[in-house]
Each structure stands twice: as C-alpha cells, then as structure tokens.
C-alpha cells in the first residue's frame, strides 16, 4: 500500500494569500495529500508568492531555491502574484515543476495528481485580461480568527501598482455564497472574521450586489461576535458603511484605510481616486461616530515625483490627523507601470530616511492612543497561547494585550483592564476583571 503523500506550504505577502493557501491545503487534503508533520520530509512543496515590490520577487526566488535545496526530491509548485506576472522566469529556476497562475489555484489538486502520474512539468497561467473566475477561500489563522476572502482583483490601475496585472479584474462571490462560508466558520466555533480582498469596497461589480449589503448580512449571522474590515479605499468607504459599522452588533471600531501619500500632487501622479481632503473627511467621520476607533493607514514614501517639499507636506498632513498606526513602505520600481514615466526619482537613501521618520511618527501616535486607554476596561477575544506563555488577544479597538496564562479562556471574549505598556512592540499588560 502506497504511503500517503504530504505537502509543505510557504506563503509570502498579504493575508489574502494566506487565505488562499488554506484553501489549497483543503483541496489537496481532499485528494489524500495532507500537511507534512513537524520534522517530516514533504512530497510536495507549494510556494504562494507575492510581487508587490522588487524585494518580494527576490524573496520568492530565494524561497524557491531554499526549498529545492532542502527537499531536492519534492515536487515544487509555485503560484501567486509573482507566478502570474513572471511565470516563464520562475519555470526556469532549478527544481520548479509546476507554475500556476491566479486562475489555477482552485485546480491545484488536479495539477499535482496529474504530475505524480506523468511527471511532466507544467506552466499554466491564464492571461490576466481573461481572468473572470472568483476562487473562494477562507483561512483560520488561530483557533479564534478567520480571514474570509470576499473579493479579488482591481480595476484601479494606480501608476505604481502591478496588482491589476497580477490579480486581474475586480470580481466577487455572491452574498449568498459568502454568507454560507461565514456560517460555516460559525459552525466551527470561529468568533472573529477578518474580511479580505484586493479592493473589497468594490465588492459586487460582477454580481450586481453591494459591500454594504454584504456586511449587513454578516451582522445577522449567529455565533460570529466580531468582524474587521481588512482594508478599504477611502473613496469606497461610504458614509453608509461607516454609519452601519458604528451601530452594528459585531463590526469592531477599527478601519484600515490606504492613503499612500498626504500630498495631493503626488496622489495625482499616483492616479489615486481621491484627494487628501476626502481622506481626512472619512477619518473625521469614523471618529465622530466611533470615538474609540483605531485607524491604520498605508503610507508609501519615496515614490516618483515625491520631492522633499511633497514629503514634508505629506508628513505634516499625517501628523495633523488622529491616526493610530502607519503601515510604511518605500516605493519600489515595478516593470510595466505608468510611474516609470515620471521623471523625478528619489534616492534609496532618501527613501529609507523618509520611511524611518514615518515609522517614528506611527510609533508616537500609536503610543498616545494606547495611553488614552490605560486603566480602562475593554473586551478582548483571547487567542491560543504558545505553550505556557502568557495569553494574548486584541481589544475591540485593536490594542494587543497580554494576560496571565488561562487556556480555558481561549476563544472567549473577556473584559480586561489595561494596566501598562509592556515594551517597544506596544503590547499592553492587562488584568482580567
């Protein structure tokens, strides 16, 4: 009797990739190919890649080479954004047997099973312009929190970005099908769902439905106690959505809103769909209706066209707003993007210096936010501990806390008093009350 085959996954990039990796794992398990046990040697290695920056491509190649060196006899499957954009390049790397584009992720089990039959290498990538299918996915990152994909692709074509080329046009599942997935999470005991996608505010373009109607349906599902919206563009974060979240049963006072730059001239060069005045209006509206709201922001520094004056203007704008966290990253040149036509180029040294200033601004703002809540009591969904380590979880407004080891509290919402900031990572030591 042939031994069961095993698979090892490496996932690079965004939470959406992690969600899709979980689904690929389920599809392979249905064919008897299960996760390799700790210390085991896998028969299959799957690498779900990212391509948001040049560094992401480099990391993808490094991971592929490393896995081939560690497991020279294993079948190596590469998929994800890097595979979609540069499949021919990946197929030439030593050890790579199967390269799958975004449209083929849902068929990974068939490709792997076929390879074990004929041992023929495969490169299967649907041209991005022809991708129409929505492949559902859901991942449990812990015993409490699930990442549920509701949308894929993007129609925005910002000047610096390759995501539309890597992910295809905007498309979604139906509200009915996605609600069924959320109900399945509830039936498994999941308490929190993070709603993910590439441009989730654009949900429903292919189904004639709306994101506001999806989140209204989510709020009715019994058993799910918390929802978080992973990221939503400011021009798609409507007052209707903000007002609903403010009065809903289960949506947390927590938003992540991409800005990219706080200077209007740079936003224009980026071909973003808003100006900074609209962004500020959305932030103020969230905080007006949800005074405890945590707002995270994507900020790119050193993009083409960002002169020193533009950067200072962006920095001062961000400093003027009541924001809680900045996700900061330096601009990276991407082949085929319109940004390459912009003549003003920022040096790598200046990019790093600007990124450091923004990170310091983020740390200051997050610390000030947390200090407002020291001594107060907030609800926390407790996550599974690692061994005998302290428990941790997040408050409703996304402050990470540590509490003494109480494993019986895993996957329950408990009230804690926030006592003190524990260290440079800005977690908070707390006491269960």
C-alpha positions in Angstrom: 0.0 0.0 0.0 1.5 3.3 -1.1 2.2 5.8 1.7 0.2 8.9 1.9 1.8 11.9 0.3 2.4 15.1 2.3 2.7 18.8 1.4 4.5 21.8 2.9 3.3 25.4 2.2 5.2 28.6 2.3 3.1 31.8 1.9 4.6 35.2 1.1 2.8 38.6 1.2 -0.7 39.6 2.2 -3.4 38.0 4.3 -5.3 37.2 1.1 -2.5 34.9 0.1 -2.7 33.1 3.5 -6.4 32.7 3.0 -5.9 31.2 -0.4 -3.1 28.9 0.8 -5.5 27.5 3.4 -8.0 26.7 0.7 -5.3 25.0 -1.5 -4.4 22.9 1.6 -8.0 21.8 1.9 -8.2 20.9 -1.8 -5.0 18.8 -1.6 -6.2 17.1 1.6 -9.4 16.0 -0.2 -7.1 14.1 -2.5 -5.2 12.5 0.4 -2.2 14.9 0.3 -2.0 16.2 3.9 0.2 18.6 5.7 3.7 17.3 6.4 4.2 16.6 10.2 6.9 18.6 12.0 10.3 17.3 11.1 9.0 15.3 8.1 10.1 15.4 4.5 7.3 16.6 2.2 6.5 15.1 -1.2 5.1 18.4 -2.4 6.2 22.0 -1.7 3.8 24.8 -2.6 5.0 28.4 -2.6 2.3 31.1 -2.8 4.2 34.2 -3.9 3.9 38.0 -3.7 5.1 40.5 -6.2 4.1 43.9 -4.6 7.8 45.0 -4.7 11.0 44.1 -6.4 12.1 42.8 -3.0 9.1 40.5 -2.9 10.2 38.9 -6.2 13.7 38.4 -4.8 12.3 36.8 -1.7 10.2 34.5 -3.9 13.2 33.3 -5.8 15.2 32.8 -2.5 12.4 30.7 -1.0 12.1 28.5 -4.2 15.9 27.9 -4.2 15.9 27.1 -0.5 13.1 24.6 -0.7 14.7 22.8 -3.6 17.9 22.6 -1.7 16.2 21.3 1.5 13.9 18.9 -0.4 15.5 18.0 -3.7 13.1 15.1 -4.4 9.9 17.1 -3.7 7.5 18.3 -6.4 7.7 22.1 -6.3 4.6 24.1 -7.2 4.8 27.9 -7.5 1.7 30.1 -7.6 0.6 33.6 -6.6 1.3 37.1 -8.0 4.9 36.5 -8.9 3.9 33.4 -10.8 1.1 35.3 -12.7 3.5 38.1 -13.7 6.7 36.2 -14.4 5.8 32.5 -14.9 8.4 32.0 -17.6 11.2 33.3 -15.3 10.0 31.0 -12.4 9.8 28.0 -14.7 13.5 28.2 -15.4 14.5 28.1 -11.7 16.0 24.7 -10.7 13.6 22.3 -9.1 10.3 24.1 -10.2 7.9 21.5 -11.7 4.5 23.3 -11.8 3.8 27.1 -12.2 0.2 28.1 -11.7 -1.4 31.5 -12.2 -4.1 33.0 -10.1 -6.9 31.3 -12.1 -5.4 27.9 -11.5 -5.1 28.0 -7.7 -8.5 26.3 -7.3 -7.3 23.4 -9.5 -4.1 22.7 -7.7 -5.1 19.2 -6.7 -5.7 18.2 -10.3 -2.3 19.5 -11.4 -0.5 17.8 -8.5 -2.3 14.5 -9.0 -1.5 14.6 -12.8 2.1 15.3 -12.2 2.5 12.2 -10.0 1.1 10.3 -12.9 3.2 11.6 -15.8 6.0 13.6 -14.1 5.6 16.3 -16.8 6.4 19.9 -15.9 3.5 22.4 -16.3 3.2 26.1 -16.7 -0.5 27.0 -16.7 -1.3 30.7 -16.5 -4.5 32.4 -17.8 -3.7 35.8 -19.3 -4.6 38.4 -16.7 -7.1 40.1 -19.0 -9.0 36.8 -19.3 -9.3 36.0 -15.6 -13.0 36.2 -14.7 -13.5 33.4 -12.1 -13.7 34.2 -8.4 -12.0 31.5 -6.3 -13.4 31.5 -2.7 -11.1 31.0 0.2 -11.0 31.1 4.0 -8.2 30.6 6.5 -8.1 30.2 10.2 -5.0 32.0 11.5 -5.6 30.8 15.1 -8.4 29.0 16.9 -10.4 32.2 17.0 -9.9 34.4 13.9 -10.7 33.6 10.3 -9.7 35.5 7.1 -12.5 35.3 4.6 -11.9 36.4 1.0 -14.9 38.2 -0.4 -13.4 39.9 -3.5 -10.4 39.6 -5.8 -8.8 41.8 -8.5 -8.7 45.5 -9.0 -9.8 47.9 -11.7 -8.0 51.0 -10.4 -4.6 50.9 -12.2 -2.7 53.2 -9.9 0.5 54.3 -11.6 2.9 52.5 -9.2 1.0 49.2 -8.9 1.1 45.8 -10.6 -1.8 44.2 -8.7 -4.3 44.6 -11.6 -1.7 42.8 -13.8 -1.2 40.1 -11.1 -4.8 39.7 -9.9 -7.0 40.6 -12.8 -10.3 42.5 -12.9 -12.4 43.1 -9.9 -14.7 40.2 -9.1 -16.5 38.7 -6.2 -18.5 35.8 -4.9 -22.3 36.3 -4.3 -23.5 37.4 -1.0 -25.4 34.1 -0.6 -22.2 32.0 -1.2 -20.0 34.1 1.1 -22.6 34.2 3.9 -22.7 30.4 3.7 -18.9 30.4 4.2 -19.3 32.7 7.2 -22.0 30.5 8.6 -19.6 27.5 8.3 -17.0 29.5 10.3 -19.6 30.0 13.0 -20.4 26.3 13.0 -16.7 25.5 13.6 -16.7 27.8 16.6 -14.9 30.8 15.0 -15.7 34.0 16.8 -14.0 36.6 14.6 -13.9 37.1 10.8 -11.5 39.5 9.0 -13.0 40.4 5.7 -10.3 40.3 3.0 -9.8 41.0 -0.7 -7.8 43.2 -3.1 -10.2 46.1 -3.2 -13.1 45.0 -1.1 -15.1 48.2 -1.3 -15.5 47.3 -5.0 -17.4 44.2 -4.0 -20.2 43.1 -6.2 -19.3 44.7 -9.6 -19.8 41.4 -11.3 -22.9 40.3 -9.3 -24.9 43.5 -9.1 -24.6 43.5 -5.3 -23.0 46.0 -2.8 -20.5 45.7 0.0 -22.9 47.5 2.4 -25.4 44.7 1.8 -22.8 42.0 2.4 -21.8 43.4 5.8 -25.5 43.8 6.8 -25.9 40.1 6.1 -22.8 39.3 8.0 -24.1 41.1 11.1 -27.1 38.8 11.2 -25.0 35.6 11.5 -25.3 34.0 14.9 -22.1 32.9 16.6 -19.8 35.4 14.9 -19.0 38.0 17.6 -16.5 40.2 15.7 -15.9 41.4 12.2 -13.0 43.5 11.0 -12.6 45.1 7.5 -9.1 44.4 6.5 -8.6 47.4 4.2 -11.0 49.7 2.2 -10.2 52.5 -0.2 -11.2 56.0 1.2 -13.4 56.7 -1.9 -15.2 53.4 -1.3 -15.7 53.9 2.4 -19.1 55.5 2.2 -20.9 57.3 5.0 -23.5 54.5 4.8 -20.8 51.9 5.6 -19.3 54.0 8.4 -22.8 54.6 9.9 -23.7 51.0 9.8 -20.4 49.8 11.4 -21.0 52.4 14.2 -24.3 50.9 15.2 -23.8 47.3 14.2 -23.9 44.3 16.6 -20.5 42.9 15.6 -18.4 45.2 13.5 -15.4 46.5 15.5 -14.4 50.2 15.8 -11.3 49.5 13.6 -10.6 50.5 10.0 -7.5 50.3 7.7 -7.7 52.9 5.0 -5.0 53.2 2.4 -3.7 56.7 1.8 -0.3 56.2 0.2 0.6 59.9 0.4 -0.7 63.0 2.1 0.2 65.4 -0.7 -2.3 66.0 -3.4 0.2 66.4 -6.3 1.7 63.0 -5.5 -1.8 61.4 -5.2 -2.5 62.8 -8.7 0.8 61.3 -10.1 -0.2 58.0 -8.4 -3.6 58.1 -10.1 -5.4 57.6 -6.9 -9.2 58.1 -6.8 -9.4 60.8 -4.1 -7.6 63.7 -2.6 -6.4 64.2 0.9 -9.4 66.3 1.8 -11.7 63.3 1.2 -9.4 61.1 3.2 -9.5 63.5 6.1 -13.2 63.7 5.9 -13.5 59.9 6.2 -11.2 59.8 9.2 -13.2 62.5 11.0 -16.5 60.8 10.2 -15.2 57.5 11.6 -14.0 59.2 14.8 -17.2 61.3 15.1 -19.4 58.2 15.2 -16.8 55.8 16.9 -14.7 57.9 19.3 -12.7 54.8 20.3 -11.9 53.8 16.7 -8.5 52.6 15.7 -7.5 53.7 12.2 -4.5 52.2 10.4 -3.1 53.8 7.2 -0.9 52.6 4.3 1.8 55.2 3.5 4.3 54.9 0.6 7.4 57.1 0.7 9.9 58.0 -2.0 7.6 57.4 -4.9 8.5 59.1 -8.2 7.5 62.7 -8.1 7.7 63.0 -4.3 10.0 66.0 -3.9 11.3 66.9 -0.4 8.6 69.5 -0.3 5.9 67.0 -1.2 7.2 64.6 1.5 7.2 67.3 4.2 3.6 68.2 3.2 2.6 64.6 3.4 4.3 64.1 6.8 2.6 67.2 8.3 -0.8 66.2 7.0 -0.5 62.8 8.6 0.7 64.3 11.8 -2.3 66.6 11.9 -4.8 63.7 11.9 -5.8 61.4 14.7 -4.4 58.2 13.3 -3.2 55.2 15.3 -0.8 53.3 13.0 1.0 53.9 9.7 2.0 50.9 7.6 5.0 52.4 6.0 6.9 51.1 2.9 9.4 52.6 0.5 8.4 52.9 -3.2 9.7 50.1 -5.4 10.1 50.4 -9.2 7.8 47.8 -11.0 8.3 47.0 -14.7 5.3 47.9 -16.9 3.9 50.6 -14.5 3.0 54.1 -15.6 5.0 55.5 -12.7 8.2 54.9 -14.7 7.3 57.8 -16.9 7.5 60.3 -14.0 11.0 61.9 -14.2 11.7 62.8 -10.6 13.4 59.9 -8.8 14.0 59.7 -5.1 17.3 58.1 -4.0 17.3 54.9 -2.0 19.0 56.7 0.9 16.2 59.4 1.0 13.5 56.7 0.8 14.9 54.9 3.8 15.3 58.2 5.8 11.7 59.2 4.9 10.4 55.7 5.9 12.2 56.0 9.3 10.6 59.3 10.0 7.1 58.0 9.2 7.7 54.9 11.4 8.7 57.1 14.3 5.5 59.2 13.7 3.5 56.0 13.7 5.0 54.7 17.0 4.3 58.1 18.6 0.7 58.1 17.5 0.1 54.5 18.5 1.6 55.0 21.9 -0.5 58.2 22.5 -3.6 56.2 21.5 -2.8 53.3 23.9 -2.1 55.7 26.8 -5.6 57.0 26.5 -6.9 53.6 27.5 -4.6 52.6 30.3 -6.7 52.0 33.4 -9.9 51.4 31.3 -11.7 48.1 30.7 -12.1 46.7 27.2 -13.4 43.4 25.7 -10.7 41.1 24.3 -11.1 37.9 22.3 -8.4 35.6 23.8 -6.3 33.6 21.4 -4.5 30.3 21.9 -1.2 30.6 23.8 2.1 29.1 22.8 2.9 26.6 25.4 2.9 28.1 28.9 3.4 31.6 27.6 1.0 34.5 28.5 -2.2 34.7 26.6 -2.8 37.5 24.2 -5.6 39.0 22.2 -6.9 42.3 20.8 -9.4 44.7 22.3 -12.4 45.7 20.2 -10.4 48.8 19.1 -7.3 46.8 18.2 -4.9 47.2 21.1 -2.9 44.0 21.6 -2.9 42.8 25.2 -1.1 40.1 27.3 -2.8 38.4 30.3 -1.7 35.6 32.6 -1.9 32.0 31.2 -5.6 30.9 31.3 -6.1 28.4 28.5 -9.7 27.8 29.4 -10.4 31.3 28.1 -9.2 30.6 24.6 -11.8 31.8 22.0 -13.9 33.7 24.5 -14.4 37.4 24.9 -13.4 38.7 28.3 -13.2 42.1 29.9 -9.7 43.2 30.8 -8.2 46.2 32.5 -5.3 47.7 30.5 -2.5 48.2 33.0 0.7 49.3 31.3 2.6 49.2 28.0 4.8 46.1 28.1 7.6 47.1 25.8 8.7 48.6 22.4 6.2 46.5 20.5 3.5 48.4 22.2 1.6 45.5 23.6 -0.2 46.1 26.9 -0.1 44.0 30.1 -3.7 43.6 31.3 -5.7 42.0 34.1 -8.9 40.0 33.6 -11.8 41.6 35.5 
